[in-house]
């Protein structure tokens, strides 16, 4: 704590990386107070978009795959990074949008309740095994003692606002096509705008489920439940049912691609109907396994194996057959009214959203380093090098 307080008190450009441990510790208020005293921008770690209120003037959004350029440009300026409740996993620190944003010369303070993750993925200067809530409280008290008259940095706040505006304008341009089928980014923009404030959203793995990282914004903890780095395809629908049981008065959405929905989602609609669990499934239906197809486009010369799902049924009709409400959306102008009707009806719903797929719209591969040819260093295997 003493080392962390000293580093942050002397930092010229401190940045807080808000990880999932903040939600687990119910530490939003404490982290907000710390950020405000330091005038420190707050970046959400990968797929933890609910660890800091998106509307706060110090919020810049998530880093990592398909995240916020404002967050990436901001953390790149840091001379001290306070990673609270984060294991600093690779999906949240690898280059994105051709931007190597992780600040290589910054001092890193990592705080997590799991001692095994401290310094595991990134070299850190200060490692502390602790709870994000109690650590933030004690850290702020120590910084106040070291810097008792610290004033808000209004220039920093203006800089953050400018970064957020620039990214919002760029994202809006990306999300403006009026194609049929819908461009996935246009669909995500309309969907994010239509979801009621305070909703809980569960997200799956896959290309479109990851693309939503730049669109869904949250005001409180435990509103974004993601599959994270486990790669457990089909996570979202079951998680949404659990969330709805735990928060029956809150709208709960499960966002999945058609591939993930086919693995675990489609058959669980019957459970939701039988048990009267009114979750709303959003199926981003591009008739393909997008993440796998993107790799086959980039690395295998469009030789597709198991990536096309042209025989998908109409998930809205199937939902109706199971006793749920079904909606088929083919135009971005239908999204807002469909979401309103689904929320209002109080029944399990499936929104079959027909979106564009293929090379023109798919996001970048998860990791461009994942399919590099291996290098053999042992002499007996060197002849196998490409």
PEJOFEN-V898046 format. One record per backbone hydrogen bond with DSSP energy under -0.5 kcal/mol. NH is the residue of the N-H (numbers start at 0). CO is the residue of the C=O. Records with the same first field share a line. If there is no record, write none. Layout:
# PEJOFEN-V898046
NH=CO  CO
This chain:
# PEJOFEN-V898046
4=0
5=1
6=2
7=3
8=4
9=5
10=6
14=79
15=40
16=14  81
17=15  42
18=16  83
20=84
21=18
22=18  19
23=19
24=20
25=22
26=21
30=26
31=27
32=28
33=29
34=30
35=31
36=32
37=33
38=34
39=34
40=13  38
41=57
42=15  40
43=60
44=17
47=44
50=47
53=217
55=52
58=55
59=41
60=41
62=43
64=90
66=63
67=61
70=59
71=67
72=68
73=69
74=70
75=71
76=73
77=74
78=12
79=12
80=106
81=14
82=80  108
83=16  81
84=82  110
85=110
91=88
92=89
93=89
95=98
98=95
99=97
100=98
103=101
105=102
106=78
108=80  106
109=107  125
110=82
111=127
114=112
116=113
117=114
119=116
120=116
124=107
125=107
127=109
129=111  127
134=130
135=131
136=132
137=133
138=134
139=135
140=136
141=137
142=138
143=139
144=140
145=141
146=142
149=146
153=151
156=152
157=153
158=154
159=155
160=156
161=157
162=158
163=159
164=160
165=161
166=162
167=163
168=164
169=165
170=166
171=167
172=168
173=169
174=170
175=172
181=353
186=182
187=183
188=184
189=185
190=186
191=187
192=188
193=189
194=190
198=195
199=250
200=222
201=252
202=224
203=254
209=205
210=206
211=207
212=209
213=210
214=211
215=211
217=48
222=219
224=200  222
225=223
226=202
229=226
230=227
232=230
234=231
236=263
237=233
238=234
239=235
240=236
241=237
242=238
243=239
244=240
245=241
246=242
249=246
252=199
253=279
254=201  252
255=253  281
257=283
260=256
261=257
262=258
263=259
265=260
268=264  265
269=266
271=267
272=268
273=269
274=270
275=272
276=271
277=275
278=276
279=251
280=278  348
281=253
282=280  350
283=255  281
284=282  352
285=283
288=306
289=287
292=288
293=289
294=290
295=291
296=292
297=293
298=294
299=294  295
301=295
302=295  299
303=301
308=286
311=308
314=312
317=313
318=314
319=315
320=316
321=317
322=318  319
323=318
324=347
326=349
328=326  351
329=327
333=330
334=331
337=333
338=334
339=335
340=336
341=337
342=338
343=339
344=340
345=341  342
348=278
349=324
350=280
351=326  349
352=282  350
353=328  351
354=284  352
355=181
360=357
361=357
369=366
371=368
375=373
376=374
380=377
381=377  378
383=380
384=381
